[in-house]
Amino acid sequence: MDGDDRIVRESGIDARIAMIVEPVLRGMEFRLVRVRLSGQNGLTLQIMAERDDGTMTVEDCEEVSRAVSPALDVDDPIEKAYHLEVSSPGIDRPLVRRSDFERYVGHLVKIEMAAPHDGRKRFRGTIHGLEGNSVRIVRDDAGDHKGAQDADVLIPIEDIAVANLVLTNALIAESTRRGRDAEREQLEQSGAIPEPPAHARRAREKRDLKKSFQPKPKSKTRKPVPQNTKEHRLAADRKKRAGLTDPHEGD
């Protein structure tokens, strides 16, 4: 088994299809992200794949499609006619490997559990990193009132059914940057453009190092207590009727 093998997997017919196509993809130096057979447009088999660096071009999709089609024809796991669709994971991609959760530390994720965790099956929050076989997130929907559930949650990865990134401006910006970097690296390797000097490579590597992501501390500032509530007005009225109000107050 690959050290960075998928930890979020399919079930049923999708799992059978994944077992057929994954070795084919691995031999082509692609990684399987997800298999999904749906009833869209009759019957559609969607295969999400990517290279090790997370890129997936239109040409890559066509190459994968040509390679997996014969393998599927031989094993024939789908009894009905279907349409094959090979695609990249997209920006709001599924997270299926440990490296996915590590790569997107600091970004927002939606998680659906196969089994309830702390009485919940759905979580949404910012990824703070891996701890052993669990991922730590800080929920963005946790209340700060007394009795509210803790915003800081440690979720066992093996119990995750689905995990997807949430589309944000920060995620779009990072995906765009990574796409440019991958394209430039391919051009450098092909000799189309010269490789950068050593100091430029070091600067690029330094920029790409993951920064430790620390949650913002909750504000300790208390909201001012309103002074013009019905209770305050009634108290002032009682004080006035009792003759306790200074007639010159406010002069």
C-alpha positions as CSV (number, residue, x, y, z in Angstrom):
1,M,0.0,0.0,0.0
2,D,1.2,3.5,-0.8
3,G,2.3,5.5,2.2
4,D,0.0,8.3,1.0
5,D,-2.9,6.0,0.0
6,R,-6.4,7.2,0.1
7,I,-8.1,7.2,3.5
8,V,-11.5,8.3,2.4
9,R,-12.8,5.6,0.1
10,E,-15.9,4.5,-1.9
11,S,-18.3,1.7,-1.2
12,G,-20.4,-0.6,-3.3
13,I,-20.1,-0.4,-7.1
14,D,-17.9,2.7,-6.8
15,A,-15.4,0.8,-4.7
16,R,-15.2,-2.0,-7.3
17,I,-14.6,0.5,-10.1
18,A,-11.9,2.2,-8.1
19,M,-10.1,-1.1,-7.7
20,I,-10.0,-1.5,-11.5
21,V,-8.9,2.0,-12.4
22,E,-6.5,2.9,-9.6
23,P,-3.7,0.5,-10.7
24,V,-4.0,1.9,-14.2
25,L,-3.7,5.5,-13.0
26,R,-0.7,4.6,-10.7
27,G,1.1,3.1,-13.7
28,M,0.7,6.4,-15.5
29,E,1.9,8.4,-12.5
30,F,-1.6,9.8,-11.7
31,R,-3.4,9.5,-8.4
32,L,-7.1,8.6,-8.1
33,V,-9.1,11.1,-6.1
34,R,-12.7,9.8,-6.4
35,V,-15.0,7.5,-8.3
36,R,-18.7,8.2,-8.5
37,L,-21.4,6.5,-10.6
38,S,-24.5,8.7,-10.9
39,G,-27.7,8.8,-12.8
40,Q,-27.0,12.1,-14.4
41,N,-27.4,12.2,-18.2
42,G,-28.6,8.5,-18.2
43,L,-25.7,7.0,-16.3
44,T,-22.4,8.8,-15.8
45,L,-19.1,7.5,-14.3
46,Q,-17.0,10.3,-13.0
47,I,-13.4,9.6,-12.3
48,M,-11.4,12.4,-10.5
49,A,-7.6,12.2,-10.8
50,E,-4.5,14.3,-10.5
51,R,-0.8,14.3,-10.7
52,D,1.3,14.2,-7.6
53,D,1.6,18.0,-7.6
54,G,-2.1,18.3,-7.7
55,T,-2.4,19.4,-11.4
56,M,-4.6,17.9,-14.1
57,T,-4.8,19.4,-17.6
58,V,-7.3,18.7,-20.3
59,E,-4.7,16.6,-22.1
60,D,-4.2,14.6,-18.9
61,C,-7.9,13.9,-18.7
62,E,-8.0,12.7,-22.3
63,E,-5.0,10.5,-21.6
64,V,-6.5,8.9,-18.5
65,S,-9.8,8.4,-20.3
66,R,-8.1,6.5,-23.1
67,A,-6.2,4.3,-20.6
68,V,-9.0,3.3,-18.2
69,S,-11.7,2.6,-20.9
70,P,-10.2,-0.7,-22.0
71,A,-9.7,-1.8,-18.4
72,L,-13.3,-1.1,-17.6
73,D,-14.4,-2.9,-20.8
74,V,-12.5,-6.0,-19.7
75,D,-13.9,-6.2,-16.2
76,D,-17.3,-4.7,-17.1
77,P,-18.4,-3.7,-13.6
78,I,-21.3,-1.7,-14.9
79,E,-24.2,-3.6,-16.6
80,K,-25.8,-0.7,-18.3
81,A,-24.5,1.8,-20.9
82,Y,-22.7,4.8,-19.3
83,H,-20.9,8.0,-20.1
84,L,-17.3,8.2,-18.8
85,E,-16.2,11.6,-17.5
86,V,-12.6,12.1,-16.3
87,S,-11.9,15.4,-14.5
88,S,-9.6,17.2,-12.2
89,P,-10.7,17.5,-8.5
90,G,-11.5,21.2,-8.9
91,I,-10.8,24.0,-6.5
92,D,-13.4,23.0,-3.9
93,R,-12.0,19.5,-4.1
94,P,-12.5,16.4,-2.0
95,L,-9.8,15.7,0.6
96,V,-9.0,11.9,0.5
97,R,-5.4,11.6,1.6
98,R,-3.4,12.7,4.7
99,S,-1.4,15.0,2.4
100,D,-4.6,16.7,1.3
101,F,-5.4,17.8,4.8
102,E,-1.8,18.9,5.4
103,R,-1.7,20.8,2.1
104,Y,-4.8,22.8,2.9
105,V,-4.1,23.8,6.5
106,G,-5.8,27.1,7.1
107,H,-8.6,26.6,4.7
108,L,-12.3,25.9,5.3
109,V,-13.6,22.4,5.0
110,K,-17.0,20.6,5.2
111,I,-16.9,17.1,6.6
112,E,-19.6,14.5,6.7
113,M,-19.0,11.6,9.1
114,A,-19.8,7.9,8.4
115,A,-20.6,7.6,12.1
116,P,-21.6,10.4,14.5
117,H,-18.7,12.1,16.4
118,D,-19.6,14.0,19.6
119,G,-23.2,13.6,18.6
120,R,-22.8,15.3,15.2
121,K,-22.4,13.9,11.6
122,R,-21.6,17.2,9.9
123,F,-18.8,19.6,10.6
124,R,-17.6,22.8,9.0
125,G,-14.5,24.7,10.1
126,T,-10.8,25.6,9.4
127,I,-8.2,22.9,9.1
128,H,-5.5,23.2,11.8
129,G,-3.5,20.1,10.9
130,L,-3.2,16.4,11.6
131,E,-2.6,14.9,15.0
132,G,-2.0,11.2,14.7
133,N,-4.9,9.6,12.8
134,S,-7.2,12.6,13.4
135,V,-7.6,16.0,11.8
136,R,-8.1,19.1,14.0
137,I,-10.5,21.8,12.9
138,V,-12.0,24.9,14.5
139,R,-15.7,25.1,13.7
140,D,-17.0,28.4,12.3
141,D,-20.5,27.6,13.4
142,A,-19.9,27.0,17.1
143,G,-21.6,29.4,19.5
144,D,-19.8,31.2,22.3
145,H,-22.8,31.0,24.7
146,K,-22.8,29.0,27.8
147,G,-23.3,25.3,27.1
148,A,-22.3,25.5,23.5
149,Q,-20.2,22.8,22.0
150,D,-16.4,23.3,21.8
151,A,-15.3,25.0,18.6
152,D,-12.0,23.0,18.6
153,V,-12.7,19.5,17.4
154,L,-10.4,16.5,16.7
155,I,-12.0,14.2,14.1
156,P,-10.9,10.6,13.4
157,I,-10.0,10.4,9.7
158,E,-11.1,6.8,9.4
159,D,-14.7,7.9,10.3
160,I,-14.9,10.6,7.6
161,A,-17.3,9.7,4.8
162,V,-16.8,12.9,2.7
163,A,-14.6,16.0,3.1
164,N,-14.6,18.9,0.7
165,L,-12.9,22.3,0.7
166,V,-15.2,25.3,0.8
167,L,-14.8,27.8,-2.0
168,T,-13.3,31.1,-0.5
169,N,-11.3,33.9,-2.0
170,A,-8.2,32.7,-0.2
171,L,-8.6,29.2,-1.7
172,I,-9.1,30.6,-5.2
173,A,-5.9,32.7,-4.8
174,E,-3.8,29.8,-3.6
175,S,-5.1,27.5,-6.4
176,T,-4.3,30.1,-9.0
177,R,-0.8,30.5,-7.6
178,R,-0.2,26.8,-7.5
179,G,-1.4,26.4,-11.1
180,R,1.1,29.1,-12.3
181,D,3.9,27.5,-10.3
182,A,3.2,24.0,-11.8
183,E,3.0,25.4,-15.3
184,R,6.3,27.3,-14.9
185,E,8.0,24.2,-13.4
186,Q,6.9,22.1,-16.4
187,L,8.3,24.7,-18.8
188,E,11.6,24.7,-16.9
189,Q,11.9,20.9,-17.0
190,S,11.1,20.8,-20.7
191,G,13.8,23.5,-21.4
192,A,11.3,25.9,-22.9
193,I,12.4,28.5,-20.3
194,P,15.6,28.6,-18.3
195,E,15.6,27.3,-14.8
196,P,15.8,30.0,-12.1
197,P,19.1,30.7,-10.3
198,A,19.8,29.2,-6.9
199,H,18.7,32.2,-4.9
200,A,15.4,32.4,-6.8
201,R,14.7,28.6,-6.1
202,R,15.5,29.1,-2.4
203,A,13.1,32.1,-2.3
204,R,10.4,30.0,-4.0
205,E,10.9,27.1,-1.5
206,K,10.8,29.5,1.4
207,R,7.5,31.0,0.2
208,D,6.0,27.6,-0.3
209,L,6.8,26.4,3.2
210,K,3.6,26.0,5.2
211,K,3.2,28.6,7.9
212,S,1.9,27.4,11.2
213,F,-1.7,28.3,11.5
214,Q,-2.9,29.6,14.8
215,P,-6.5,30.1,15.7
216,K,-7.5,33.7,16.5
217,P,-8.1,34.1,20.2
218,K,-11.7,34.8,21.1
219,S,-12.2,38.4,22.2
220,K,-12.6,38.8,25.9
221,T,-14.3,42.2,25.5
222,R,-17.8,42.2,27.1
223,K,-20.6,44.0,25.3
224,P,-21.8,47.1,27.3
225,V,-24.8,46.5,29.4
226,P,-27.8,48.5,28.0
227,Q,-28.9,51.3,30.3
228,N,-32.3,52.1,28.8
229,T,-34.2,48.9,29.1
230,K,-37.8,48.6,30.3
231,E,-36.4,47.3,33.6
232,H,-34.3,50.5,34.1
233,R,-37.2,52.8,33.2
234,L,-39.6,51.1,35.7
235,A,-36.9,51.3,38.4
236,A,-36.4,55.0,37.7
237,D,-40.2,55.6,37.8
238,R,-40.5,53.8,41.2
239,K,-37.6,55.9,42.5
240,K,-39.3,59.1,41.4
241,R,-42.7,58.2,43.0
242,A,-40.9,57.5,46.2
243,G,-39.5,61.0,46.2
244,L,-35.9,59.8,45.9
245,T,-35.1,61.6,42.6
246,D,-33.0,64.8,43.0
247,P,-35.2,67.6,41.4
248,H,-32.0,69.4,40.4
249,E,-30.4,66.4,38.8
250,G,-29.2,67.2,35.3
251,D,-29.1,71.0,35.9
